[in-house]
Amino acid sequence: MGTVAAVAGDDALARRLIAAGIWPGVVVELLGAAPFGDPLLFRLHGYRLALRRAEAERVSIVPVEGAP
């Protein structure tokens, strides 16, 4: 579990990630990954969001202290 620190870039992908609810200060939790590690499944804002690994790498996360 972590808090979004930043979304890298100012292109269509960055805008799509922000539109999906990924912006600084949001708490996200990694729920799992598909076989071979792609896509990844996250929980944020009470819903689940699947992202390709390359998309998720654009998001900087700061771990939440005390989270498993």
Backbone bond lengths (Angstrom), bond angles and torsions (degrees), N, CA, C in turn:
res aa  C-N    CA-C-N  psi(-1)  N-CA   C-N-CA  omega(-1)  CA-C   N-CA-C  phi
1 M - - - 1.440 - - 1.520 107.64 -
2 G 1.321 115.34 141.39 1.447 119.40 -179.49 1.512 111.67 -157.56
3 T 1.308 114.87 173.78 1.458 122.61 178.22 1.522 108.61 -111.73
4 V 1.309 116.52 135.11 1.465 121.00 178.70 1.524 108.79 -66.56
5 A 1.325 116.22 126.01 1.461 122.04 176.82 1.525 110.18 -94.02
6 A 1.344 117.02 -39.25 1.465 120.95 -177.81 1.518 110.26 -167.01
7 V 1.319 114.39 157.64 1.467 122.18 170.91 1.517 105.89 -114.08
8 A 1.331 116.92 119.87 1.463 121.63 -175.54 1.522 111.44 -75.37
9 G 1.318 115.70 139.12 1.452 121.53 174.05 1.514 113.69 97.84
10 D 1.307 113.37 169.55 1.465 121.51 178.11 1.524 107.76 -140.15
11 D 1.326 114.96 45.85 1.458 120.32 -178.14 1.526 109.68 -116.92
12 A 1.315 116.57 -171.04 1.464 121.45 -177.39 1.523 111.65 -61.00
13 L 1.328 117.75 -39.12 1.460 119.94 179.89 1.522 111.24 -65.19
14 A 1.319 117.48 -44.82 1.464 120.59 178.74 1.522 110.51 -60.53
15 R 1.318 117.41 -42.08 1.476 120.87 178.36 1.522 111.20 -65.61
16 R 1.330 117.46 -36.01 1.467 120.79 178.54 1.524 110.61 -67.96
17 L 1.333 117.38 -40.81 1.461 120.42 177.63 1.527 110.81 -62.60
18 I 1.306 116.88 -42.74 1.468 120.85 178.15 1.526 110.30 -64.98
19 A 1.317 117.55 -41.80 1.462 121.13 178.08 1.529 111.68 -63.89
20 A 1.329 117.20 -27.17 1.461 121.91 178.33 1.530 111.71 -80.15
21 G 1.329 117.30 -2.64 1.461 120.69 176.60 1.504 115.32 104.34
22 I 1.328 116.93 8.08 1.469 120.58 -179.68 1.524 108.07 -97.63
23 W 1.326 115.11 100.60 1.458 120.55 177.11 1.516 108.18 -141.39
24 P 1.339 118.58 163.43 1.462 121.22 -176.75 1.530 111.98 -53.85
25 G 1.340 114.45 134.75 1.455 121.40 178.19 1.518 114.38 99.10
26 V 1.322 117.71 -14.02 1.468 121.47 -178.63 1.526 109.64 -78.58
27 V 1.328 115.97 136.19 1.462 121.70 176.94 1.526 108.21 -87.09
28 V 1.332 116.33 127.28 1.464 122.09 178.57 1.529 108.99 -123.79
29 E 1.318 114.54 149.25 1.456 120.81 178.41 1.523 108.58 -129.20
30 L 1.315 116.78 129.65 1.458 121.75 175.39 1.518 108.16 -79.29
31 L 1.329 116.78 118.87 1.458 121.59 -178.96 1.520 112.28 -92.06
32 G 1.326 116.75 -30.71 1.450 119.09 -179.56 1.509 112.03 167.37
33 A 1.322 113.94 -178.28 1.460 121.09 -179.98 1.518 108.89 -136.60
34 A 1.309 115.73 149.49 1.456 121.77 176.00 1.531 109.12 -71.81
35 P 1.323 116.63 166.33 1.463 118.11 175.62 1.535 111.13 -52.44
36 F 1.283 117.02 142.20 1.466 124.87 -176.86 1.529 112.03 70.76
37 G 1.362 118.11 8.85 1.455 121.64 171.30 1.507 117.80 82.68
38 D 1.306 119.28 9.71 1.464 119.87 -177.49 1.522 108.96 -148.49
39 P 1.303 121.68 125.78 1.464 128.62 4.01 1.534 112.71 -84.05
40 L 1.330 113.94 175.68 1.457 122.74 177.16 1.525 108.35 -105.70
41 L 1.322 117.27 147.30 1.456 121.85 179.74 1.520 109.36 -113.60
42 F 1.331 116.16 126.80 1.461 123.00 -178.61 1.517 110.37 -121.52
43 R 1.346 115.57 155.55 1.460 121.08 171.19 1.531 108.04 -115.84
44 L 1.325 116.62 130.32 1.449 122.83 175.91 1.521 108.17 -156.40
45 H 1.314 116.80 148.71 1.469 122.48 -179.98 1.528 112.55 52.43
46 G 1.333 118.09 26.35 1.453 121.22 178.67 1.518 115.41 80.20
47 Y 1.326 118.74 8.07 1.464 121.30 176.14 1.522 109.78 -129.61
48 R 1.315 115.88 170.48 1.466 122.04 179.33 1.519 109.54 -105.12
49 L 1.317 115.15 142.25 1.461 121.46 -178.09 1.521 108.93 -135.56
50 A 1.319 117.21 125.97 1.460 122.23 176.29 1.524 108.86 -98.01
51 L 1.318 115.68 131.86 1.463 122.04 178.32 1.521 109.38 -130.99
52 R 1.308 116.06 144.76 1.458 119.69 170.08 1.527 107.78 -66.74
53 R 1.314 115.83 152.35 1.463 120.14 -179.07 1.536 110.83 -56.80
54 A 1.329 117.69 -41.10 1.471 121.15 179.85 1.525 111.34 -62.88
55 E 1.327 117.64 -34.40 1.465 120.86 177.32 1.530 110.09 -70.97
56 A 1.328 116.38 -44.76 1.465 120.79 -178.69 1.526 111.67 -63.55
57 E 1.321 117.53 -30.00 1.470 120.67 179.53 1.520 112.57 -65.70
58 R 1.318 117.96 -15.36 1.471 121.56 177.97 1.523 112.23 -78.71
59 V 1.335 117.39 -8.77 1.459 122.52 -176.03 1.527 109.44 -105.63
60 S 1.330 116.20 124.62 1.467 121.75 176.76 1.525 108.35 -91.10
61 I 1.344 115.64 129.91 1.458 121.92 -176.78 1.527 110.04 -120.38
62 V 1.323 115.69 139.32 1.458 122.38 172.67 1.521 106.66 -108.81
63 P 1.336 118.38 121.19 1.467 120.74 -178.33 1.530 111.60 -58.84
64 V 1.334 116.74 143.50 1.455 122.59 175.32 1.518 107.08 -84.60
65 E 1.321 116.94 126.72 1.463 121.04 -179.18 1.516 110.47 -65.19
66 G 1.318 115.87 136.22 1.450 121.80 178.27 1.518 114.06 83.60
67 A 1.326 117.90 -2.43 1.459 121.10 178.58 1.521 109.13 -81.60
68 P 1.330 116.54 146.31 1.477 118.98 179.84 1.502 112.81 -66.48
